[in-house]
Amino acid sequence: MPQVLDRRQLLRRGGMAGGGAALLAGWPGWAQSVSEGVGTIATLPTVSGEDIRLRIAHQMMTIDGRTGHAIGINGSAPAPLIRLREGQTVRLHVENALDEETSLHWHGLLVPSHMDGVPGVSFPGIAKRRTFTYEFPVVQAGTYWYHSHSGLQEQSGLYGPLIIDPKGDDPVRADREHVVMLSDHTPLHPHRLFAKLKQQAGYFNRQQQTLAGLLAGRDQKLADRLAWGAMRMDPTDIADVTGSTYTYLVNGHGPRDNWTGLFRAGERVRLRVINASAMTTFNVRIPGLALTVVQADGMNVRPVDVDELQIGVAETYDLIVTPDADHAYTLVGESVDRSGMARATLAPRVGMVAPVPALRRRPVATMRDMGMDMSAHGAMAGMGHGAMSGMLHRAPPAAGAMKHDMREFANAPGVRKGPGVQTISPMPVDRTGDPGQGLEDAGHRVLTYRDLIALERNPDVRAPSRSLEIHLTGNMERYMWSFDGRKLSEVTAPIPFLAGERVRVTLVNDTMMGHPIHLHGHFFELVTGHGAYAPRKHTVIVQPGGTVSWDVTANEGDWAFHCHMLYHMHAGMMQVVQVRAPAGVGA
């Protein structure tokens, strides 16, 4: 078993004395910190080949000089970078050294369903002190990642990057590349964290509205606050878990560790950005550098230049940057609620730093986030009961009517009525043209889903033969999350598909929080007006009060379908898609 060293032990062994950076190359990424604020030149260990051995075990990890418990692989937390090549067959022998069941899911990879790695759905899990071998052909290229799908182990460090090189020429030209894996870390045990959310959903929100803010004219006006309070809704509830407990990481390193990636002026640098967090949506930018998006969720797209992008949990984006000056740049991964940031540096030399921008003011939810989009639907008269006209500027008594309309189940006949559904969006709209919550007035170019266009024609451009609407539901006050008002433990049957059929799925977000929705074993084509060149993704953020539609060709097997916010999934926002061959086929 590899020996686990913390930072102080490493320094005592002389790792940083003359040429020490080279001596560190074989150590896990978390052990390679140089000094706080100076810069960490480190890469995660890499494993590759046709036979790969991975050992899951408890260990320690050091972040910003503080050491704590983690679950890692081969002595590394985060887990090693797995590098494969399109066209090969890989065997991954996973040993479970824990005293509990574990698993690994290959996020975004198209694999046979029994190799997908979801206990209770596609295989039984890896029992304690046992080894399981995953074996599958690698049929794609791109930037992906892998993580545990057992309990809350992912939050403890059981995740890592997975890069697949194309078998032919790569259409993305770059002189150098860096993996930039964003994540969130907390010293709290994940189950304790979840218990706090169940007891008080806003436990970690330290940015709520105050009387002083009201008197200073910040955020909502008094009438608006009273109306929202009558509905028991908090417009500052942008993220469930915040920087009050999270440290935001780049490749396992905190902001003071300052992970650094090197470049030479004028080089085209490819950044493989992976959001491997448990709960955090990040807004990514590099002040002073344009970002050229060339890949989304492992699929090549026509290059699009932006200054910032919002990346949901489990999404990946490949970016090209061309730093042409001999100075450092700060890479910022700001949490969506602006309670903290992941920070890294791109620099020509070790030890260089750049100014770190201050956190921007946190956003406040709006009527649009409630699913009440006046601009898209015009006047409020058609909202039922006439209750919504000018509602947020009425005296508090009228707020009761507003609350009534927010639970109008006639707007969603497929949603089960119950305490787990706090609101039904009265006027949800397609928000794939939005830059993401809080970025509407960023003042520069921000990526939207509608900016993405596939580089190559999609493999299946048939029109869908049927449609399916699924509502994302929840009670934020009670921390209850579900699809169509039913959490996983209450579902009596999987969602049925036929192998090979084309289905249009529309997701409707009835909550005031964005949800990154992931369908295992598939890529789907976002319906954003690009026809045969629609962007193909495996995960998509459905913005608050918004809708997203996608077309999918069903692959045979049993597949998990869930929100990729770990504690939402744990609370029940998950179902199973069951794809079977049509009757008489293969009989």
N, C-alpha and C positions, 0 to 999 in steps of 0.2 A: 504494500500500500504506500503511495507517495506520502512523504512527510509533509505536514502542513506547517508552514512558518508564517508568523505574523511579521509586520513591517520592522519592528524593533529587532527581532531575532535576525532578520535578513541583514540589517545594518551592522549588527554586532559581528556577523560572519564576514564583514568586509565586502559585501556585495557592491557597495558604491565607491569603493576605493579604486582610483585610477582605472578607467576602462570597465567599471562595474556594470554599466548598462549592457554591455555585450554578454557579461556573465549571467544576466537576468533573463536572457532570452528563453531559457528552458523552463522558467518558473511560471506558475499560473498568473493570469493577468492581475488578479487582486493582490498579488504579493509584490508587484513591480513598482509601487509608488516610489518616487524619488524624494520629493519634499513638497509640503503643502504650498500651492500657489506657484511653484516653479515649473512643473510640467512632468507628466508621466509618459515616458516613451515605452509603450507596452502593447503587445498583441496577445490575444488569447491563444492558448495552445491550439495547434491544428492537428486534426486526425483525418486521414484519407485512405483510399484504397478500396479493395473489394471485401476485405474482412476487417471490421472495426470492433474493438472491444471497449465497452463503456461500463464503468462501475459507479453506481449511484450510492453515495454515503454521506453521513453527517460530516461537517468540517467547520472551520472558522473562516471568516472573511473580514478583511480590514478595509474600511471606507472612511476617508478623511481622518485617518489616524485612530479610529475607534474600531475595536474588534468585537465581533458578535457571531452568533450561530448562523449556519447556512446549511443547505443541502446542495451538494455539487456533484460533478462527474470527474473521475480521474484526478481528484484533488483540486479541481478548479471550480470556482463559483464566481461569475456565471460559468456555464459549461463550455467545453472546448468548441472551437469552430470546426464543423464538419465540412470538408470540401470534397465534392463529388464531380463526376463528369457525365453529361448527358449521353445516354446510350449504354452505360455500364449497368451491371447488376451488383447490388450491394447487400452484404450481410452484416447486420449490426447486432452483436452479441451483448445484451444488456444485463449486467449482474446487479441484483438488488441487495445491497448490504444493509438496508434499513430493517427496522423491526415492524414494518408495516408494508402494505401493498404499494406499488408504484407503477409507473407507466411512462412512455414517451410517445408523443404525437408529433408527426412530421408536418408542421403547419404549412399548408398550401401545396404539398406534394400530392400528385395523383398516384395513389397506390391502391392495391387490392384492399377491400374494406377490412379484412381480417388482419391487415398490417397497419391500420390507421391509428391504433393505440389508444382507444377510449374504453376503459373498463366498463363492462355492463352493456356496451353497445356493439363493439366490433371484436372484442376479445375479453378474456376473464381478468386481465391485469397480470402483473408480475408479482407473485407472492414473495413474502420476505425470505431472504437467503436463497432465492432461486434465480435462474438465468433464463431469459427468453431471447430468441433470435428472430429479429425482423429481417425479412428478405424480400426484395422487390426490385424490378427494373426501374431505372431512372429515365423517365420519358420527357423531361423538360429541362430547361436551364433557367437561371435567375437567382434572385436573392430571396431566401426563405429563413425560417427559424424552426426550432423544436423546443418542446416544453413538456413538463408533466401534465397529465390530465387526471391526476388522482388527488382528491381533496383540495387542499390549498398549498400544495408543495411548491407550485410555481412561484408563489410570493417569497419563498425562502431561498431562491436562487437557482432552481432547477429549470433552467432555460439556456439556450445558446443559439448562435447563428449557424445557418446552413446555406452554403453557397454552391451552386451547380454551374460549372463552366460549360458553354455550348460545345457540341461535338465538331462544329465547323467554325467559320469565322464569326466573331462577335460583332454585331452591328454597332455596338457602343465602343467608340475608340477612346482610349485613355492611356496616359503615360504612367499612372500610378493609381492605386485604389486603397481605400480605408473602409473597414467595417465600422459603422457608427451605431452601436446597439444601445438604445435608450431604455431605461427601466426605472423602477421605483423600489426603494428599500425602507423597511421600518424595523426598529428594534422590538416592536411588539410581536408576540406570537400571532400568526394569522387568525387562529380561532378566537383569540382574545379580541383582536381587532373587529372581527365579524360580530362578536357578542356586543361590543360597544355600539356598532351601527344598528343592531336590532333594538337595543335599549334606548338609543337616542340617535336618530338618523343624521342629525346635524352636529354630532359630537366633535368632529374634526374641523368644522367650519369656524374659523376665527376671523372671518371677514363679513360678518353680518352687518346690516344697517344699524346705525346708532342714532340716539337723539342729537348728539353733537353734529353728525352728518346731516340730519334733517335741518337743523338750525343753520348750517352752513350752505344749504341748498344743494347737497350732493345726493345722487341716486334718485329714488322716487320721491314724489311729492306726498304730502300727508294723506290726501284722499286715496291715492294709489296704494299707499302702505296699508291703510285701513281695509281697503277692498281685498288686497292680497291676504291680509291677516284673517279676514272673515272666511276665506277659502282654506286657511291653514296651509298656505304656500309661501315658500321663502324664495324670493327672486335672486338671492345670492347663493342658492344651492346649485352651484355649477359643477362641483366635483365632490363625491362622497368622502374620499380620503385625500388629504391635502398635505401641503408642506409642513403642517403642524406636527406630523409624525413621519412623513416621507422625506428621504434624501433622494434626489433625482440623479441617476447615474448615466455615465457614458462608458460602455464596455466594462462595467463593474466599478467604475471610479466616480467618487463624488466631486462636487465643484472645487473643493480645495485641493484635491489630488491633481486636478487639471490635466486630464488625459490629453496628450498632444500627438497629432499626426503631422508628419513632415512633408514638405514639397519643395521643388525648385521653381523659382519664378518663371512663369510662362507655361508650366506643365498643365495638361488637362488631368484633373484629379477626379476620380470616380469615388463618390461617397455612397456606400450601401447602407442606407438608413433603415433601421428595423425598430419598430416600437414593440419591445418585449416586456412592457410594463404589465402589472396586474390590473391597474385601474386608471392610468393617467393618459389623457389625450395631450399631446405636445404640439406647440406651435414652434416650428423650426425656421431659423434664419441665421445668416452670417452677415452681420453689418459690413457693408463695403464690398460684398461679392454678390453677383447675380447667381441664381441657382437654375440650372437647366435640367428639367425633369426628363429622364430618358426611359424610365421603367417604373411601373406601378404593380405591386404584388407579384413581382417576378416576370411580368409580361412587358415587352418592349412597347413604348409609345412614341409617337412623333415628338421630337424635342419641343419643349415649351419653356420659355424663360419666365421666371417669377422671382420675387424677393423673399417670399415666405410661403410656408405651407402648413396646414394642420394635418397631423398624422394620428389616426386613431389607434387604439390598442390592437395589435396584431397586424397592422398594415406595414408594408415596406415601400420605400421609394428609393430609386437610384438617381443620384444627382451628379451632374458634371459642374465643377467649378474650375475657373482658370485664374488663380491668383497671379497677378503680373507685377507685384511689388515685393521688395525684399523686407517685408515686415509681417507680423503675426496678425491673425484674424481670430475672433471669438465665434465659435459655433454655439448657438443658444438653442436649447430645448425648453421653452417656457411652458409650464403647466397651464392648462386651459383656464384655470381659475386664478392664475397669476400669483399663486402662493409660494412658488419656488421655481427653480430652473436647474436643468442639467446644463453643465458648461464644459466645453472642451476648447482646444486651441489648434489651429492649423498654422504652422510656422516653418520657416526655412531652416531653423536651427533649434536645438534643444535649449530650453530655458527661456525662450522668448515668450512674452505674454502680450495680450492686447486688452484694451479697456473692455470691461464687462458691463453691458447696459443694465440700467436699473429695471426692476420689474415694472411692467406697465399696470395701470389701474385695472382692477378686476372687472369683468363684465357683469351686468345685471340683466336677468331674464326679462323679456318683453312680451307683449301680447302675441307677437309672431311665434315665440317659443311656447306659448300656450296652445298653439294651433288655431289662433284667431288672426289671420292675416288680412287686415283691412285692404291693403293695396292690391292684393290678388283677387279679392272677392267683392270689392266695392262696399256699399253701405251695409250696415249690420241688420237691416230690416228683415232679412230672410233667415235669421238665426233661430227662429222658434221663440214663441212667447214675447217677442219684441223686447227682450230683456237686455240685449247686448249693446243697444245704441248708446254711445257715449258712456259706457258702463264704468270705466275707470275714473271718471270725473264726477260721479254721483256721490251722494252722501252714503254712509255705510249701510243704511237699510236696503238699498237696491242691490247690495252685494250678494244678498241671499238669492236673488233671481239669477245673478251671474253664476253662483255656485251650482244652482239647479241645472243650468244649461251645460256646465262643465261635466255633468254626469248624465248626459242625455244618451242612454244606451240605444235609442232608436237610430243614432248615427253610426252604430257599429253592432248590427244584429248578431254577428258571430261571436261577440265577446260575452263571456259569462259574467253576470252581475254578481258582485261580492265585495268584501272589504279590501281585497287585493287590487281593486281598480279604483283609483282615486279620481281620475279624470278621463274623459273621452274628448279628443280634440274636435271641436265643432267645425273648424274650417282648415284642415291640414292641407298643405301645398307641397309640391315638389321643390325641394331645397338643394338639388344637386348643382345649381348655379350659384349657391352661396359660398363664401370663403370659409365658413365655419364660425361657430359661436364666438363672439368677441372680436372678430376680425373684420367686421363690416366697414369700419372707418380706420383701417390700418394706415391709409395714406400711401400705400405702395401696392405693387402687384402681388396678389395672393392667389394661389392655385385653387381652382374649383374642379369638381368632378367633370363638368362639361368641357373643361380645357383638355381633357385626356382623350386622345384618339389613337387607336391601335395602329402599330407600325405596319402590320400585315393583316390581310383580310381574315376575318374570323372563320374558323373551320366549319361552323354550322350557322347558316344564315336563314334557316327556315323560320317562317312565322310561327309563333306559339299556337298550339291547338287548344289550349285552355288557359284560364287565369285563376290565380289564387291570391286572396288578400289575407294578410296576417297582421294583427295589431300587437304593438309592443306596449305592454301594460304594466302598471305598477302603482304602489302606494308609497310615495317617498317618505311620508311621515312614519309609517310602520316598517319601512324597509322590506317591502314585498315586491317581487319582480316576476314577470310571467309573459307568456304569449297568449293572446286572446283570453286573458283572465284566468288561465290555468297554469300553475307551476308544474314542473316536471313530475312531481310525485302524485299529481292529481290527473294526469293524462292517462286515458284508458287505451289509446291506440296511437301508433305512429302516424305521421303525415304520409299518405301513400302517393307514390309516383310509379309510372311504368318506364322500364328501361328504354332509353332512346327517345322518349317523348320530349317535346318542347313545351315548357310551361312559363308563362309570365307571372312572376311573383311580385306583388306590391306590398311593401312594408309600410305600415302607418304607425308613427310614433305618437302615442297618446300621453306621453310623459313630457316633463319639462327638462329632460336630460338627454344628451346625445348617447346613442347606443351603437357600438361597433358590432355588426352582426356577421357571423361567420358560418358558412355551410361547408362541412367537411367533404372531401372527395370530389369537389367540383370547382370549375370556374364559371362565373356567370357574366353576361354582357349587360352592362348598365344601359338603361334606356335613356339616352341623353341626346338623341338626335343625330347620331353618327352612323346609323345603319350598319352596314357590313363591317365597319371599322369602329364599332362601339368598344370602349375599353373593357377588357376582361379582368375581373377581380375575384378574390376569394373572401374578402372582408370589406364591408362598406359601413361608414358612419351614417346613421339615420338621425338627422338633426332634430332638436326638440320641436314638436308640433309639425314635423315634416313627413314627407313620403319619399320613398325610393322604389323604383320599379326596375326589375332585371329579368332577362330571359335566360333560361338554363336548359341544357340537355341532360337528362337524368342518367347517371351512371349506376349500374346495378350494385346493390349492397345496402347495409344499414349504416346511416351516417348521422353524426351529431350535428345539431343545428342550434346555435346559441348566441347570446350576447357574450362578447369576449372580455367584458369587465368581470374579473374573477368572482367578485362577491355578488354580482347580479346573477351570474350563472349558478353560483353556490346556493343562492336564495330561491332558484327555480326557473330562471329565464333561459330555459333550454327544452328542446324536444328532440325527437328522432325522426329523420326522414327515411322511410323504407322504400327502396326502389326494387321492384320485382319485374322479371321478364313477363311480357304479355302472355295471356293464356294460350297454351298450345305451342309456344316457342320453347325449343329445347326439350320437349317432352319425349 
